[in-house]
Amino acid sequence: MLKKLICTTSALALALALTACGSSESTPASSTPASSTPAVSSEAVSSAPASSEAAKGGALDQSAYLEEAMGLAVAAQNFADAFQGIAVPSTTSDEEIAALTEDMLARIKTGREALQPFYDFAQVLPPEGQEAVHAEISEAAAKLADSANKYMDTLEGIMKEEIDPSAYDEAEATYTTESTEAANALVSALSKLDPVQQ
């Protein structure tokens, strides 16, 4: 049971690490500071096209495309927010552990939903000339979401007592390595985007 508490605390730390990746993603994609990015839900990012062109299935203009790319930073923040404020019980009573487990399982579900825009981004049609960069961004975004989902699979299995808690350390190390590589690739790809001409 103590292993669950350690897993929970580590999950928070890793979620915050992903937020740091999300914050740096916004820098190359737009001249707008990350703090001015509106707080929207992951559902809004994944289901609301940035322009009428996207709604029609056409390629986006550069400004709308950059707005969609900024949605990845919002999704990363939503993912991190899912793990904010985890209340680690002061004792290890069965009731407190059960409440923590229920809370973590709900947070994992929310975290998975928040990652959907990383997969959905591949469906966005980029402006002419941005196809290769779009492919790089889409691949890196999917890899980042895959690494987080694999990590959450392990965390969920531990919380449900389907996976031995000793698997956590390896899952954490793998997630840290894979997510760092994917986040670096994502930042690199985003930095190749053409800025909006004013």
N, C-alpha and C positions, 0 to 999 in steps of 0.2 A: 504493500500500500504506500509505503514511503517512496517507492520508485515512481508511482503515479504523481506524487507531489513534485518530484524532481523533473519529471517529464513535462509537467504543466509549466513550471518556471522556465525551463529551457525553451518550450514552445513560444512563450512570450518573447524571449530574447531573440529567437530566430525570426519571429514575425516583425520585430523592430528592425532587424537587419534587412529584411525585404523592403521595408519602408524607406530605408536609406537608399536602396537601389532605385526605388520609385522616384525619390526626390531628385536624384541625379539624372534620371531619364528626361525630366522636363526641361533641363537646361539647354541641350542642343536643339530640341524640337521647336522652341519658340522663344521669343524675346520677352515673353510675359513671365514674371516671377511665379514660382510654384505656389507661393502663398496666395496668389490671386486666383488660382484654379478653383472653380466653384465645387463645393462638396455635393456630389450627386451619387446616387446609389449605383451599384454595379449593374443593376437592371437597366437603368437609364442609359448607361454607357453602351451596353451591349444591344439594346433594342432601339435606340433612337439615333437614326442617322444624323450626321452633322449638317447635311444639306438635302435639298430636294433631289439633287443628282443621285445621292446614295439611295434615296427612297425609290428612285426609278431604276436603280441597278446600273447607273452610269458611273464613269470615273469621276472622282472628286476633283475639285480645283485644289490648288496648293494650300490655301488657307483652311479649307474644310478638312483636308487630309491631315494637316498638322494638328487640328483640333481633335481628330480621331486618335492620333498618336498620343496626344496629351491624356486621352482617356485611359491609357495604360498606367500613367502615374496615379490617376484617381483610383483605378482598380487596385493598384499596389497599396494605396492608403486604406482602401476599404478592407483589404485582406489583413493588414496590420491592425486596423480598428477592431476586427473580429476577435483579436486576442488581447485587447487592452483591458485592464482592470480585473484580471483574474484574481479572485479572492482565494488565497491559499489558506486553508483552515489552520487554526492554532493548535488543534489537537487532531488526532487521527481516528476519531470515532467513525463507526460504520455509516452513520447518518451524514456526517460531513464529507466523507469520501464519496458516498453515493451522490450527494449534491454536486460535488466537484466534477464527478464523472459525467453527470447529466449536463452540467454547464459546458464542459469541454466538448462533448459530443455536439451540442448545439453550435458552439463556436466553430468547430471543424466544418459543419454543414455550411455555415455562413461564409467561412473562409473559402470553401470550394466554389460557392456561388460567386464570390468576389473575383475569383480567378477566371471565370468564363470569358471576359473581354480579351484575355490574352490569347485564347483560342479563336475567338470571333474576329480578331483583327485580320486574319488571313483572308476573310471574305470581303474586306474593304477593297474597292478598286482604286488604285493610286492614280495620281495625275500622270500624264504621258511623260516618259523619261524617268520615272521613279520606280519602275517595275522591279528592277534588280535590288534596289534598296528595300523596297517593300517585302520582297521575298526574304531578305536577311532579317528584317525586323520581325516578320511573322514567325520565322523559324526560331529565333532567339526567344521571342515571347512564349511560344509553345513549350520550348525546353524549360523555361523558367517556371511555367505553370505545372509542367510534368514533374519537375523536381519537388515542388511544394506539395503536389498531390500524393506523390510517393511517400513523402515524409508524413503527411497527414494520414495515409493508409496505416503506417506503422503506429502512429500515435493513437489512432482510433482503435486499432487492434489491441493495443496495450490497455487502453481505457476499458474495453469490453472484455478484457482478460482472455482474448483469443491468440495473442502473441505474447511470448515471454518478454518481460521487461528488459532482459539483457540485450535484446535486439535494438533497443533505443539508441545506444551510443553509436553503433554502426550507421543507423538511419540518419542520425544527426550529422555525423561526419560526411556521409554521402550527400545529404541535402546541402550542407554548407559548401562543399566543393562544387557540386553541380549548379547550385543557384548562383554562386559567385561567378562561375564561368559564363553561365547564361546571361546574368545581369551585365557583365562586362561586354559580352557580344551585343546585347540589346543597346547599351549605351553607345557602343561603337557604331552600330548600324544607324541609330537615330541621329548621330552627329553627321552622317552623310546626307541627310535630308537637305534639300534646298530651302533656304528661309523664304518667307513671304516677302516679296518686293513691295516696299512702301511707296 
